[in-house]
Amino acid sequence: MIQIAVLGYGTVGSGVVEVIETNKTDINKKAGEDLAVKYILDLRDFPGDPYAHKVVHDYNIILNDPEVTVICETMGGTKPAYDFTKQALLLGKSVCTSNKELVAVHGPELIRIAKENHCNYLFEASVGGGIPIIRPLNYSLTAEKIDGITGILNGTTNYILTKMDKEGADFEDVLKEAQDKGYAERNPEADVEGYDACRKIAILSSLMSGKNVRYEDIYTEGITKISAADFKYARQMDKSIKLLAMSRDTEKGFFAMVAPFMISREHPLFSVNGVFNAVYVHGNMLGDSMYYGRGAGKLPTASAVVSDVVDCARHPGKTIMCFWDEEKVDVADISKAERKFFVRVRADQRESAMAAFGSLAEVNVGIAEEFAFMTQVMSEKEFNEKIEKTGGCLNRIRIMA
């Protein structure tokens, strides 16, 4: 019998208990042992809940119980989740988590502690919710040199951009609708400013490189400046706009960023709409592969947490390999990255834009007070210099090659 403790009985934590109880027969068969939730840690009581008798308020009860060998950390944030996780690992108790913030900040340290104590720190649910992506990077693609990852990693922003694209609506109107439907938080900053996607691509970039990519070093730009007009131009160009999180291992350095991009209809990520997420991986032998599904939500995320619990049950006393060292990766300055740009300026800036950029392709959707165009391939630094000579712009969106 594998005894489990769940830390946090919120959306994901309650989902973990539900998944284990609902799919008990299949899960036990795949784990090779029976799994049972012994404790649920939360500050609150849950009178009337079928598992209210399992709720405890003191973490030491869990730490001091030798029967508990696996802990599901679904609290979120770094405090007290970091301290609780570290204490458990030092005692040889495996921890499975959905906490992207904690993994992004302390992942390599916690992986090392787990290895030293012959247990596991697993985090499949931390990046793509129910999408399996950590295991493919750690196991299925071990024969590959992964040199590129591009992802739509936030369902809230993808929902907003999809609605703007399909309905011609403005950002603020769609954001309010997303909040009313529960797809966006009352304070949506972490989603719409790209911070959530940044932490997720930091984790994937670290697994891709085998070293530590700090989320603080990743250039991050959100979607708050994207307008209905931008989508008019995108449709004219047979493109859409997505918030992409990406990393590239190139001869010029290791690049990582989060920003809105225009992508063409031919790209597989073009069709990833609504609250769905996808991760597009490039390996030097395999080429391209894509992993698609629900990137958030109670049961999809909980399912990924429980899949890690099953992995722990299958490997008692053994550490499942994860290549993520504490050595820091030097993320290259984004100014060196090269790409095309879509640009909107005022109509009276037409001549200065043509003088600054030289060769450009005009995009016309009948907005008389604007001049819009697509640049040739150039570095971010070169673009910034040219747009300054133009006198600034109404907006600019990078174009995915």
N, C-alpha and C positions, 0 to 999 in steps of 0.2 A: 504493500500500500504506500503510495506517494502522498504525503500530507502537504497541503499547499496553504499558504497565507496570502491574502489579497490586501494590498495597502491602498486604501482609498476606495470608497463605495459610491463613486459618482458614475458618470456615463459609461466609461470604459470598464471600471472595476466591476460594476453590476453586470456588464456584458460578459466579462470573463466567467463569473459564476454561472450565468445563464448558458453560455456555450458548453461549459463542462457538464452541467446537469442535463441539458437537452440532448447532447451528442455523446452521452456517457459511454454507451456500448461501443461505438466506433472508436472513440478516443482511447478507451482502455485497451482495446484490441491493438491499436497502432502503437500505444506506449509500451505494451508488454506487461503492464501492471495497472492496478486500479488507482485512479486519481481521486482525491477527495479534498474539498476545501474545509480546513479545520478552523481557520480564523479569518475574520474580516476586520481590518483596522480602520477606524474612522472616529472623528471627534463626536459625531452625531449618533443618536439612537434611531432605530428604524422600527417602531412598534407596528405590528401587523405584517411586516415583511416575512416571507417564509424562511429567511436565513438570519433573522434578527438575533437568534440565540448564538450565532457564531461571532457576533460583533464584539470586539474588545477595544479599549481606549488606550491601553498601555502597550507600547511596542516591545517592551522587555519580556512580556509574556510570550511573544512569538520568538524572540531571540533565544530565550532560555529553554524553549521546548525542543529537545533533540529530535522529536518526530517530524518536525517541519524541515523539509530539505529543499523546497522550492518556494520562492516568494515572487509574487506578481506585483510589481510597483507601477501603479496607475494613478499616482498622486498628481503628477505634473510639477513643473518648477524645479528649482535646485535645492530649496530648503523647505522641509527637512529631508527631502528625498535622497540627497547625496549622502548625508550622515547615516540614514537608515540603510541605504544600499551598501555602503562601505562596511558598516558593522556586520551585516549579514554575510558578505563575501569573506570577511576576515574569519568568520566562524565556519566557513566551508559550505554555506547555504547558497545555492544558485539563485540568481535574480533574473527575471524576464520583465522587460519594461516596454512601455509605449511612449516614454518621456523623451521626446526629441531634444528638448532644451538640455536636460541632464547629460544625454549621450553626446551632444555636440560639444559641451563644455568639459566633461570629465571622462568621456569614453575611453581613451587609451589608458588612463590610470586605473579605471575600474576593470578593464579587460586584464591588465597586468595583475592586479590583486586577485582576480578570480583564478588566473593561471597558477599563481603562487600558492593558492589554497585548494587546488584541485576541484574547482567548481566552475560555474559558467556565468557570464554576464551576456545575455542575449537580448537583442533589440530589433527584431524583425518588424514590429509594429510602429517603430519610431519614425519611419520615412514615408512609406506608401500606404499606411493603414493596412487594408486587407491585401494589398498587392505584394506578392513575394518578390523582393528585390535584393535583400541582404543575403539570403542563402544563395541565389544565383551568383552573386559577386564572390562569395566566400567558397563555394563548392563547384557549381556547374561550370563556371568560366575560369577555373584555375589554370587551364592550358593557354589562356589568352593573355596578351598584354592589352589591358583596357586603356585606350588613349582618349576616349571621349564619352561623356555622359550628358544628356540633355533631358530635362524633365519638366512636365507640368505637375507641380508638386503641391499645389494648394487648391482645394476644391472650391473655396469661397470665391477667389479671384477668377477662377475659370468659369464659374457660374455667372459672375457679373459680366465678364467679357463676352461670353456666349450670348447672353440676353441683349447686350448692347449691339452685337453683330446682327442677330436675327431680327431684332425689333427696332433698331435705329434709336434706342433710348439713350439718355444721358447717364453718366456714372452715378450721380447722387440719387437719381430716381431708382435705379436698379439696386444700389446698395441698400436703400430703405426697404425695398421689397425683399431682398435677401435676409435682412434682419428680421422682418416680419415672419418669414418662413422658417427662421431658425438656422439658416445657412451661414449667417454672419453674426458675430458677437455685437453686443451693444457698443463696445469699444473695438472697432475692427482694425485698429492700427497694425497689429502683428501680421494680419493677412494682407491688407491692401497696400501696405508699405513694403511688402516682400520679406519681412523678417522671418516668418515661418518657413518660407521656401529656402531662405538663406541657411538656416540651421540644418535643413534636410540635405541640401547639396553639399554642405560641409561634411556631413557624415558620409555621403556617397563618395565624395572626392577623397576622403581619408582612406576608405576601403579600396578605392581605385589606385591610390598611390602607395598604400601600405604604411604611410606616415600621417602625421597629424596636420590637417588643414583647419586652421582656426576660422570660425565663422566671422570673427571681427575683421579678418583680412580680405573678405569677399565683398567686392563692389555690389551694392544692393540698391535697386530702384523699384518703386512700386507702380501702381496703375492709376493713381489719382489724377494724373494729367491727361489720361486718354479720354477722348471726347467722341461724340457721335460723328463729328466731321472726319475724324481719323478713320473711322470704319467706312465712311463713304469712299475715301481714297483707296482703302485696302480692297474693297470690293471691285473698284475700277481696275485695280492691278491684279485681280483674281487671287487675292491673299486674305488672310485673317490675322488678327492680333492676339497673341498669347503671352502670358507671363511665363518666361522660361528661366529655369535655373540650370546652369551649365558649367562644366569644367572640361578643359582641354589640356592634354600633356603634349606640348609641341617642342620643336627645336628652339623656339624663342623663349621657352619657359612654360611654367604651369599657370594657366589662366582659369579663373573661376569668377562667375558673376550671376546676378539675378536682375532681370530687366524685361520690359515688354519688347517683343520682337514681332515683326511681320513675317509670316511664313506662307509659303506657296501651297496651293492645293495638292501638289504632288507629295508633300512631306507627310509621313504617317501621323505626326502630331496635329496636323490640320483638323482631323476628324475627331479629336478628343474634346468633347463638349460637356457642358453642364458641370456637375460636381465630380465628374470622373477625373482621374489622374493617369499619367503614363510616364514611364521612364524609358528612354531611348539610349541604348548602349552600343558603342562601337569597339570591337576588338580587332587586333591586327590580323587574326586568322579567320575568325567567324564572320567578320564584317558587322552588319547591323542586326540588332534584335531589340524587341520592344515588349514591355511588361505593362499591362493595362488593367484597370479596375477601379473600384471605389477606394479612394485614398483616405477616407475618414469615415466616421459614423460608429455608433456603438458596437454593433455586432461584427462588421468587417475588421475593425481594429482589435476587438477582443479575440476574434478567431486567430489573428496573427500572434497575439500574446500566448494563447493556448498552444499554438503549434510549437512555440519555443519551449513551453513546459513539457510537451511530448518529447522534444529533443533531449531535454535534461533527463527525463525518465529513461530514455534509451541509453544514456551514457553516464550511469552513476559513477561518481568518483573520477570522472575523466573530463578534461577540458576540451571543448570543441574548438578547433583552430579558427582564429580570427586574426587576419594580418592588418594590424593597426598599431604601429609603434608610437611612442611619445615624441619622437624626433619631429621637429616642426618643418613643414613645407614652406618654402619661400614662394608665395603667390606673386606672379609677375604683375607689374603695373599695367592696369587696363589701357593706359594711353598707347601701349605698343600693339594692342589687338587691332586687326584690320577687318573691315567689312564695308558693305554699302549702307547708306542711310536714306531714309525718307524724311523730307523736310518740308515744313509749311512756314512761309514768311508772308508779310503783308504785300499787297500788290505793288506798292510803291518801292519795294525792295528788289523787284525783279532784276533790274539792271545790275545792282551791286552783287546780287547772288550769282548771276551769270558771270560777272567779272571775277568773283572770288573762286568759284568752283570750276569755271571753264566748261568742260564737257559734263552735261547733265541731261536727264530725261524728264521732261515736263509731264505732270499728271494733272489732268483737268477734269473736274467734276461739276463745273459751272458755278463755283463760288467766286463771284466777281472780285471781292475784296482781298482775295488771297492768290499767291503764286506758290504752287507745290511742285516738288521735283524729287527725283531719285539720283543720288550721287554715284560716281564710280567707286571702286574699292579704294579705301584709304584708311589710315590709322585713326584711332580716336583722337590722338593729339593733333593730327593734320586737320581733321574735321572741326575740332574746337577752334583752331586758329582761323579757318576759313569762315566759320559762322560768325565769329567775332568781327571779321572784316565786313560781313554782310550787315551787321547791326543787330544780331540776335535773331531769334525765330519764334514763331507761335508754338511750334512743337517739333520734335524730331523723334523718330522711332528707328531703331536698328533693324536691319533686314537679315534674316537667317539665310545663309548661303545654301 
